[in-house]
Each structure stands twice: as C-alpha cells, then as structure tokens.
Amino acid sequence: MIPPLLAPFSVSNKTELTAAIQSPNVEPTIIPDASNSSNKIMIVDNLRASAPVVVDSTRTNVTHLPPNSNYSFSGDESYVNSGWMFPKGEVPPGASPITSFTVTFENPGTYYYICVLHPWMSGTVNVN
Ligand SMILES: [Cu+2]
C-alpha cells in the first residue's frame, strides 16, 4: 500500500498553521514561493498529492481524474496533479497504475509545475 504523499499549497507569508492535536509529530514543510514573493509554499499530507485531481481557482471544487488522463487546462485551475506515475511495467503493488499524463494548454500563460515528492524539482511552461 502506498502511503499518502504531500501536496504543496501557496499561501500568504503571514499564514500560520495551528495543530489540531496536541504535540503532533508532523510539521509542514515550508519553502519560498518562487512565483510570488509575498507567498510561501506549505506542503501538507493530502491525498491530492498522489491521486489525479484538479482543484479549481476557488480552491473549493475538486475533480478526480481517471488514471493516465488527457487533461486540457482551461485556466480555471489552481492545482492539477497527474497522480504518482511509474514507468510502464514498474507499477508497485497497491499503487494506481498511472504511467502517463498528457496536458494541453488552451490559453496563453505561465504554468508552474512541481514534483510533490521532491519540491525542489520545479519549472514553468510558458504558453504564448
Ligand atoms: Cu521528483
């Protein structure tokens, strides 16, 4: 069984988290938001990190995608995840059999991407 992974969220630098339980043995990972200097990226444990999912711009509507999706960005997304992918033939037992994720950008813009396992692996796609 694959344990839940991590999902990054961009929040104001003023944002602080308060633990819901006393003395939790977990803590969010916090890194600077390269796309907005007044924000920071908080990485918390969330199924959205490992499952194919789209979160809209209001950050309230979540749509789950099937494995190996072809997804078209409309520009109304705040977060899109391919799900945890593996090379064909190397999907471990218990993991979703995701070996591809295809995206189409419908509108010009700058799209940021990040590896949720290794948040320092990031980049941008510029669509003109
Ligand atoms: Cu990575």
Backbone and ligand atoms as CSV (ligand in chain L), in Angstrom:
chain,resi,resn,atom,element,x,y,z
A,1,MET,N,N,0.843,-1.185,0.000
A,1,MET,CA,C,0.000,0.000,0.000
A,1,MET,C,C,0.884,1.242,0.000
A,2,ILE,N,N,0.538,2.198,-0.862
A,2,ILE,CA,C,1.293,3.444,-0.939
A,2,ILE,C,C,0.761,4.418,0.111
A,3,PRO,N,N,1.610,4.940,0.986
A,3,PRO,CA,C,1.124,5.893,1.989
A,3,PRO,C,C,0.776,7.227,1.338
A,4,PRO,N,N,-0.065,8.035,1.971
A,4,PRO,CA,C,-0.364,9.362,1.425
A,4,PRO,C,C,0.919,10.171,1.271
A,5,LEU,N,N,0.954,10.943,0.214
A,5,LEU,CA,C,2.141,11.764,-0.019
A,5,LEU,C,C,1.857,13.209,0.361
A,6,LEU,N,N,2.499,14.111,-0.304
A,6,LEU,CA,C,2.457,15.505,0.090
A,6,LEU,C,C,1.925,16.371,-1.035
A,7,ALA,N,N,1.253,17.470,-0.687
A,7,ALA,CA,C,0.774,18.414,-1.684
A,7,ALA,C,C,1.218,19.820,-1.304
A,8,PRO,N,N,1.775,20.565,-2.258
A,8,PRO,CA,C,2.174,21.945,-1.953
A,8,PRO,C,C,1.021,22.923,-2.149
A,9,PHE,N,N,0.904,23.903,-1.269
A,9,PHE,CA,C,-0.087,24.964,-1.395
A,9,PHE,C,C,0.610,26.299,-1.201
A,10,SER,N,N,0.277,27.255,-2.060
A,10,SER,CA,C,0.824,28.599,-1.945
A,10,SER,C,C,-0.083,29.421,-1.045
A,11,VAL,N,N,0.496,29.979,0.010
A,11,VAL,CA,C,-0.283,30.772,0.963
A,11,VAL,C,C,0.499,32.033,1.293
A,12,SER,N,N,-0.201,33.033,1.833
A,12,SER,CA,C,0.449,34.275,2.249
A,12,SER,C,C,1.553,33.966,3.251
A,13,ASN,N,N,2.611,34.775,3.196
A,13,ASN,CA,C,3.698,34.614,4.166
A,13,ASN,C,C,3.213,34.771,5.606
A,14,LYS,N,N,2.053,35.448,5.789
A,14,LYS,CA,C,1.521,35.661,7.143
A,14,LYS,C,C,0.791,34.432,7.686
A,15,THR,N,N,0.527,33.449,6.830
A,15,THR,CA,C,-0.244,32.281,7.243
A,15,THR,C,C,0.530,31.423,8.238
A,16,GLU,N,N,-0.155,31.057,9.319
A,16,GLU,CA,C,0.428,30.129,10.287
A,16,GLU,C,C,-0.546,28.983,10.495
A,17,LEU,N,N,-0.023,27.812,10.695
A,17,LEU,CA,C,-0.869,26.649,10.953
A,17,LEU,C,C,-0.887,26.366,12.454
A,18,THR,N,N,-2.045,25.952,12.929
A,18,THR,CA,C,-2.182,25.541,14.318
A,18,THR,C,C,-2.546,24.065,14.321
A,19,ALA,N,N,-1.799,23.279,15.037
A,19,ALA,CA,C,-2.062,21.842,15.071
A,19,ALA,C,C,-3.425,21.576,15.696
A,20,ALA,N,N,-4.149,20.630,15.117
A,20,ALA,CA,C,-5.471,20.276,15.644
A,20,ALA,C,C,-5.362,19.329,16.831
A,21,ILE,N,N,-4.213,18.725,16.989
A,21,ILE,CA,C,-3.991,17.855,18.148
A,21,ILE,C,C,-2.742,18.331,18.877
A,22,GLN,N,N,-2.647,17.972,20.149
A,22,GLN,CA,C,-1.505,18.387,20.940
A,22,GLN,C,C,-0.257,17.588,20.549
A,23,SER,N,N,0.852,18.256,20.441
A,23,SER,CA,C,2.143,17.628,20.148
A,23,SER,C,C,2.100,16.694,18.934
A,24,PRO,N,N,1.670,17.181,17.786
A,24,PRO,CA,C,1.702,16.312,16.606
A,24,PRO,C,C,3.147,16.014,16.241
A,25,ASN,N,N,3.382,14.835,15.730
A,25,ASN,CA,C,4.765,14.511,15.354
A,25,ASN,C,C,5.014,14.776,13.873
A,26,VAL,N,N,4.197,15.651,13.294
A,26,VAL,CA,C,4.424,16.082,11.921
A,26,VAL,C,C,4.432,17.604,11.888
A,27,GLU,N,N,5.017,18.125,10.835
A,27,GLU,CA,C,5.134,19.557,10.699
A,27,GLU,C,C,5.138,19.874,9.214
A,28,PRO,N,N,4.487,20.957,8.783
A,28,PRO,CA,C,4.508,21.254,7.347
A,28,PRO,C,C,5.911,21.625,6.888
A,29,THR,N,N,6.202,21.273,5.664
A,29,THR,CA,C,7.420,21.751,5.033
A,29,THR,C,C,7.106,23.105,4.407
A,30,ILE,N,N,7.955,24.076,4.624
A,30,ILE,CA,C,7.705,25.422,4.105
A,30,ILE,C,C,8.898,25.865,3.275
A,31,ILE,N,N,8.623,26.248,2.029
A,31,ILE,CA,C,9.669,26.756,1.137
A,31,ILE,C,C,9.172,28.051,0.505
A,32,PRO,N,N,10.089,28.923,0.038
A,32,PRO,CA,C,9.640,30.159,-0.624
A,32,PRO,C,C,8.849,29.833,-1.890
A,33,ASP,N,N,7.857,30.687,-2.201
A,33,ASP,CA,C,7.089,30.545,-3.440
A,33,ASP,C,C,7.813,31.339,-4.525
A,34,ALA,N,N,8.451,30.649,-5.438
A,34,ALA,CA,C,9.244,31.310,-6.476
A,34,ALA,C,C,8.384,32.165,-7.395
A,35,SER,N,N,7.076,31.909,-7.445
A,35,SER,CA,C,6.207,32.656,-8.353
A,35,SER,C,C,5.570,33.874,-7.690
A,36,ASN,N,N,5.713,34.015,-6.360
A,36,ASN,CA,C,5.076,35.121,-5.647
A,36,ASN,C,C,5.819,35.327,-4.333
A,37,SER,N,N,6.621,36.394,-4.275
A,37,SER,CA,C,7.489,36.581,-3.103
A,37,SER,C,C,6.715,36.903,-1.832
A,38,SER,N,N,5.435,37.286,-1.930
A,38,SER,CA,C,4.660,37.523,-0.714
A,38,SER,C,C,4.000,36.237,-0.217
A,39,ASN,N,N,4.263,35.143,-0.922
A,39,ASN,CA,C,3.705,33.850,-0.518
A,39,ASN,C,C,4.806,32.856,-0.171
A,40,LYS,N,N,4.391,31.806,0.481
A,40,LYS,CA,C,5.260,30.680,0.760
A,40,LYS,C,C,4.503,29.417,0.370
A,41,ILE,N,N,5.232,28.375,0.096
A,41,ILE,CA,C,4.626,27.086,-0.229
A,41,ILE,C,C,4.624,26.244,1.036
A,42,MET,N,N,3.427,25.812,1.439
A,42,MET,CA,C,3.306,24.884,2.551
A,42,MET,C,C,2.962,23.524,1.972
A,43,ILE,N,N,3.635,22.524,2.443
A,43,ILE,CA,C,3.424,21.172,1.933
A,43,ILE,C,C,2.857,20.330,3.066
A,44,VAL,N,N,1.640,19.877,2.867
A,44,VAL,CA,C,0.955,19.101,3.901
A,44,VAL,C,C,0.530,17.760,3.327
A,45,ASP,N,N,0.303,16.827,4.195
A,45,ASP,CA,C,-0.099,15.484,3.799
A,45,ASP,C,C,-1.516,15.512,3.249
A,46,ASN,N,N,-1.705,15.063,2.012
A,46,ASN,CA,C,-3.015,15.157,1.384
A,46,ASN,C,C,-3.075,14.172,0.229
A,47,LEU,N,N,-4.198,13.475,0.115
A,47,LEU,CA,C,-4.366,12.516,-0.978
A,47,LEU,C,C,-4.212,13.177,-2.339
A,48,ARG,N,N,-4.508,14.477,-2.413
A,48,ARG,CA,C,-4.391,15.172,-3.688
A,48,ARG,C,C,-2.967,15.160,-4.223
A,49,ALA,N,N,-2.036,14.802,-3.387
A,49,ALA,CA,C,-0.654,14.740,-3.841
A,49,ALA,C,C,-0.372,13.504,-4.671
A,50,SER,N,N,-1.128,12.444,-4.465
A,50,SER,CA,C,-0.799,11.188,-5.141
A,50,SER,C,C,-1.847,10.749,-6.142
A,51,ALA,N,N,-3.034,11.353,-6.101
A,51,ALA,CA,C,-4.124,10.947,-6.986
A,51,ALA,C,C,-4.306,11.981,-8.099
A,52,PRO,N,N,-4.735,11.542,-9.277
A,52,PRO,CA,C,-5.006,12.504,-10.349
A,52,PRO,C,C,-6.195,13.380,-9.976
A,53,VAL,N,N,-5.977,14.682,-9.913
A,53,VAL,CA,C,-7.010,15.565,-9.401
A,53,VAL,C,C,-6.843,16.972,-9.976
A,54,VAL,N,N,-7.970,17.680,-10.049
A,54,VAL,CA,C,-7.978,19.090,-10.435
A,54,VAL,C,C,-8.686,19.869,-9.342
A,55,VAL,N,N,-8.078,20.963,-8.896
A,55,VAL,CA,C,-8.713,21.875,-7.957
A,55,VAL,C,C,-8.929,23.189,-8.700
A,56,ASP,N,N,-10.149,23.710,-8.648
A,56,ASP,CA,C,-10.460,24.914,-9.432
A,56,ASP,C,C,-9.901,26.168,-8.764
A,57,SER,N,N,-10.099,27.309,-9.440
A,57,SER,CA,C,-9.496,28.553,-8.965
A,57,SER,C,C,-10.067,29.031,-7.643
A,58,THR,N,N,-11.266,28.553,-7.275
A,58,THR,CA,C,-11.810,28.923,-5.963
A,58,THR,C,C,-11.212,28.062,-4.855
A,59,ARG,N,N,-10.467,27.044,-5.266
A,59,ARG,CA,C,-9.818,26.097,-4.344
A,59,ARG,C,C,-10.825,25.323,-3.506
A,60,THR,N,N,-12.078,25.244,-3.976
A,60,THR,CA,C,-13.084,24.501,-3.222
A,60,THR,C,C,-13.631,23.310,-4.004
A,61,ASN,N,N,-13.581,23.377,-5.325
A,61,ASN,CA,C,-14.143,22.294,-6.131
A,61,ASN,C,C,-13.033,21.368,-6.614
A,62,VAL,N,N,-13.157,20.110,-6.249
A,62,VAL,CA,C,-12.135,19.114,-6.549
A,62,VAL,C,C,-12.721,18.087,-7.510
A,63,THR,N,N,-12.035,17.858,-8.609
A,63,THR,CA,C,-12.462,16.859,-9.578
A,63,THR,C,C,-11.388,15.788,-9.672
A,64,HIS,N,N,-11.769,14.548,-9.453
A,64,HIS,CA,C,-10.808,13.460,-9.578
A,64,HIS,C,C,-10.785,12.987,-11.026
A,65,LEU,N,N,-9.605,12.722,-11.533
A,65,LEU,CA,C,-9.417,12.283,-12.914
A,65,LEU,C,C,-9.106,10.792,-12.923
A,66,PRO,N,N,-9.416,10.122,-14.043
A,66,PRO,CA,C,-9.011,8.726,-14.154
A,66,PRO,C,C,-7.503,8.629,-14.351
A,67,PRO,N,N,-6.925,7.466,-14.082
A,67,PRO,CA,C,-5.500,7.278,-14.352
A,67,PRO,C,C,-5.193,7.510,-15.831
A,68,ASN,N,N,-3.993,7.950,-16.123
A,68,ASN,CA,C,-3.495,8.136,-17.497
A,68,ASN,C,C,-4.371,9.121,-18.280
A,69,SER,N,N,-4.734,10.215,-17.633
A,69,SER,CA,C,-5.647,11.191,-18.239
A,69,SER,C,C,-4.992,12.027,-19.322
A,70,ASN,N,N,-5.858,12.529,-20.221
A,70,ASN,CA,C,-5.510,13.622,-21.114
A,70,ASN,C,C,-6.261,14.819,-20.569
A,71,TYR,N,N,-5.545,15.819,-20.102
A,71,TYR,CA,C,-6.209,16.944,-19.450
A,71,TYR,C,C,-5.953,18.235,-20.222
A,72,SER,N,N,-7.002,19.036,-20.439
A,72,SER,CA,C,-6.871,20.347,-21.072
A,72,SER,C,C,-7.054,21.438,-20.033
A,73,PHE,N,N,-6.024,22.268,-19.862
A,73,PHE,CA,C,-6.106,23.389,-18.934
A,73,PHE,C,C,-7.032,24.459,-19.510
A,74,SER,N,N,-8.055,24.849,-18.754
A,74,SER,CA,C,-8.944,25.924,-19.200
A,74,SER,C,C,-8.487,27.265,-18.659
A,75,GLY,N,N,-7.666,27.252,-17.650
A,75,GLY,CA,C,-7.250,28.487,-16.991
A,75,GLY,C,C,-7.986,28.699,-15.680
A,76,ASP,N,N,-8.908,27.803,-15.336
A,76,ASP,CA,C,-9.669,27.923,-14.097
A,76,ASP,C,C,-9.128,26.993,-13.010
A,77,GLU,N,N,-7.908,26.534,-13.173
A,77,GLU,CA,C,-7.351,25.598,-12.207
A,77,GLU,C,C,-6.395,26.316,-11.250
A,78,SER,N,N,-6.405,25.889,-10.021
A,78,SER,CA,C,-5.358,26.327,-9.109
A,78,SER,C,C,-4.333,25.210,-8.912
A,79,TYR,N,N,-4.750,23.984,-9.234
A,79,TYR,CA,C,-3.876,22.842,-8.978
A,79,TYR,C,C,-4.323,21.669,-9.837
A,80,VAL,N,N,-3.385,21.055,-10.502
A,80,VAL,CA,C,-3.658,19.852,-11.296
A,80,VAL,C,C,-2.564,18.841,-10.978
A,81,ASN,N,N,-2.954,17.622,-10.723
A,81,ASN,CA,C,-1.971,16.587,-10.413
A,81,ASN,C,C,-2.173,15.394,-11.330
A,82,SER,N,N,-1.082,14.898,-11.876
A,82,SER,CA,C,-1.111,13.709,-12.732
A,82,SER,C,C,-1.390,12.447,-11.931
A,83,GLY,N,N,-1.151,12.525,-10.631
A,83,GLY,CA,C,-1.070,11.315,-9.825
A,83,GLY,C,C,0.371,10.813,-9.873
A,84,TRP,N,N,0.652,9.911,-8.992
A,84,TRP,CA,C,2.014,9.373,-8.880
A,84,TRP,C,C,2.251,8.412,-10.036
A,85,MET,N,N,3.199,8.742,-10.909
A,85,MET,CA,C,3.422,7.944,-12.113
A,85,MET,C,C,4.637,7.031,-11.967
A,86,PHE,N,N,4.566,5.922,-12.706
A,86,PHE,CA,C,5.650,4.949,-12.730
A,86,PHE,C,C,5.937,4.574,-14.172
A,87,PRO,N,N,7.154,4.094,-14.444
A,87,PRO,CA,C,7.416,3.567,-15.778
A,87,PRO,C,C,6.525,2.354,-16.037
A,88,LYS,N,N,6.135,2.167,-17.303
A,88,LYS,CA,C,5.315,1.004,-17.650
A,88,LYS,C,C,6.014,-0.270,-17.194
A,89,GLY,N,N,5.235,-1.161,-16.593
A,89,GLY,CA,C,5.791,-2.423,-16.115
A,89,GLY,C,C,6.435,-2.341,-14.748
A,90,GLU,N,N,6.479,-1.136,-14.153
A,90,GLU,CA,C,7.142,-0.972,-12.856
A,90,GLU,C,C,6.215,-0.366,-11.808
A,91,VAL,N,N,4.900,-0.524,-11.996
A,91,VAL,CA,C,3.957,-0.007,-11.007
A,91,VAL,C,C,3.962,-0.946,-9.799
A,92,PRO,N,N,4.282,-0.434,-8.614
A,92,PRO,CA,C,4.342,-1.319,-7.444
A,92,PRO,C,C,2.947,-1.749,-6.999
A,93,PRO,N,N,2.859,-2.901,-6.330
A,93,PRO,CA,C,1.559,-3.365,-5.828
A,93,PRO,C,C,0.932,-2.317,-4.915
A,94,GLY,N,N,-0.361,-2.082,-5.089
A,94,GLY,CA,C,-1.074,-1.120,-4.254
A,94,GLY,C,C,-1.110,0.282,-4.831
A,95,ALA,N,N,-0.272,0.545,-5.835
A,95,ALA,CA,C,-0.254,1.882,-6.435
A,95,ALA,C,C,-1.224,1.939,-7.605
A,96,SER,N,N,-1.745,3.130,-7.863
A,96,SER,CA,C,-2.599,3.326,-9.027
A,96,SER,C,C,-1.740,3.151,-10.286
A,97,PRO,N,N,-2.238,2.408,-11.280
A,97,PRO,CA,C,-1.410,2.117,-12.460
A,97,PRO,C,C,-1.326,3.309,-13.413
A,98,ILE,N,N,-0.642,4.336,-12.987
A,98,ILE,CA,C,-0.504,5.556,-13.799
A,98,ILE,C,C,0.879,5.560,-14.438
A,99,THR,N,N,0.890,5.572,-15.779
A,99,THR,CA,C,2.171,5.598,-16.490
A,99,THR,C,C,2.272,6.784,-17.455
A,100,SER,N,N,1.161,7.555,-17.569
A,100,SER,CA,C,1.234,8.732,-18.446
A,100,SER,C,C,0.255,9.801,-17.967
A,101,PHE,N,N,0.506,11.029,-18.389
A,101,PHE,CA,C,-0.411,12.142,-18.127
A,101,PHE,C,C,-0.136,13.160,-19.218
A,102,THR,N,N,-1.153,13.440,-20.019
A,102,THR,CA,C,-0.984,14.344,-21.149
A,102,THR,C,C,-1.764,15.623,-20.879
A,103,VAL,N,N,-1.119,16.756,-21.091
A,103,VAL,CA,C,-1.800,18.030,-20.864
A,103,VAL,C,C,-1.801,18.858,-22.137
A,104,THR,N,N,-2.869,19.636,-22.290
A,104,THR,CA,C,-2.997,20.611,-23.365
A,104,THR,C,C,-3.297,21.949,-22.717
A,105,PHE,N,N,-2.571,22.985,-23.126
A,105,PHE,CA,C,-2.815,24.317,-22.590
A,105,PHE,C,C,-3.659,25.088,-23.588
A,106,GLU,N,N,-4.894,25.409,-23.200
A,106,GLU,CA,C,-5.823,26.078,-24.105
A,106,GLU,C,C,-5.585,27.573,-24.194
A,107,ASN,N,N,-4.932,28.127,-23.155
A,107,ASN,CA,C,-4.786,29.578,-23.092
A,107,ASN,C,C,-3.342,29.973,-22.799
A,108,PRO,N,N,-2.921,31.156,-23.340
A,108,PRO,CA,C,-1.587,31.643,-23.019
A,108,PRO,C,C,-1.435,31.861,-21.523
A,109,GLY,N,N,-0.237,31.737,-21.057
A,109,GLY,CA,C,0.017,31.981,-19.644
A,109,GLY,C,C,1.273,31.271,-19.208
A,110,THR,N,N,1.579,31.440,-17.939
A,110,THR,CA,C,2.716,30.775,-17.332
A,110,THR,C,C,2.180,29.747,-16.353
A,111,TYR,N,N,2.574,28.531,-16.559
A,111,TYR,CA,C,2.087,27.422,-15.744
A,111,TYR,C,C,3.263,26.852,-14.954
A,112,TYR,N,N,3.104,26.807,-13.652
A,112,TYR,CA,C,4.167,26.324,-12.772
A,112,TYR,C,C,3.951,24.856,-12.472
A,113,TYR,N,N,5.031,24.113,-12.438
A,113,TYR,CA,C,4.900,22.710,-12.057
A,113,TYR,C,C,5.951,22.340,-11.026
A,114,ILE,N,N,5.625,21.300,-10.290
A,114,ILE,CA,C,6.491,20.885,-9.197
A,114,ILE,C,C,6.341,19.371,-9.028
A,115,CYS,N,N,7.412,18.734,-8.594
A,115,CYS,CA,C,7.357,17.325,-8.210
A,115,CYS,C,C,6.995,17.293,-6.729
A,116,VAL,N,N,5.856,16.696,-6.392
A,116,VAL,CA,C,5.432,16.722,-4.996
A,116,VAL,C,C,6.308,15.847,-4.098
A,117,LEU,N,N,7.015,14.910,-4.707
A,117,LEU,CA,C,7.950,14.114,-3.907
A,117,LEU,C,C,9.228,14.896,-3.621
A,118,HIS,N,N,9.620,15.714,-4.571
A,118,HIS,CA,C,10.870,16.466,-4.463
A,118,HIS,C,C,10.563,17.917,-4.849
A,119,PRO,N,N,10.069,18.739,-3.907
A,119,PRO,CA,C,9.585,20.081,-4.257
A,119,PRO,C,C,10.638,20.973,-4.910
A,120,TRP,N,N,11.911,20.629,-4.762
A,120,TRP,CA,C,12.958,21.421,-5.416
A,120,TRP,C,C,13.005,21.124,-6.921
A,121,MET,N,N,12.312,20.081,-7.364
A,121,MET,CA,C,12.206,19.789,-8.799
A,121,MET,C,C,10.984,20.548,-9.307
A,122,SER,N,N,11.225,21.695,-9.953
A,122,SER,CA,C,10.108,22.531,-10.381
A,122,SER,C,C,10.480,23.242,-11.659
A,123,GLY,N,N,9.505,23.849,-12.287
A,123,GLY,CA,C,9.766,24.591,-13.515
A,123,GLY,C,C,8.526,25.321,-13.967
A,124,THR,N,N,8.618,25.906,-15.143
A,124,THR,CA,C,7.487,26.630,-15.696
A,124,THR,C,C,7.291,26.224,-17.161
A,125,VAL,N,N,6.047,26.308,-17.597
A,125,VAL,CA,C,5.707,26.177,-19.011
A,125,VAL,C,C,5.109,27.512,-19.427
A,126,ASN,N,N,5.728,28.164,-20.411
A,126,ASN,CA,C,5.190,29.432,-20.916
A,126,ASN,C,C,4.461,29.163,-22.217
A,127,VAL,N,N,3.184,29.510,-22.253
A,127,VAL,CA,C,2.361,29.309,-23.459
A,127,VAL,C,C,2.060,30.681,-24.045
A,128,ASN,N,N,2.489,30.903,-25.284
A,128,ASN,CA,C,2.273,32.204,-25.927
A,128,ASN,C,C,1.079,32.165,-26.862
L,1,CU,CU,CU,10.806,14.230,-8.202
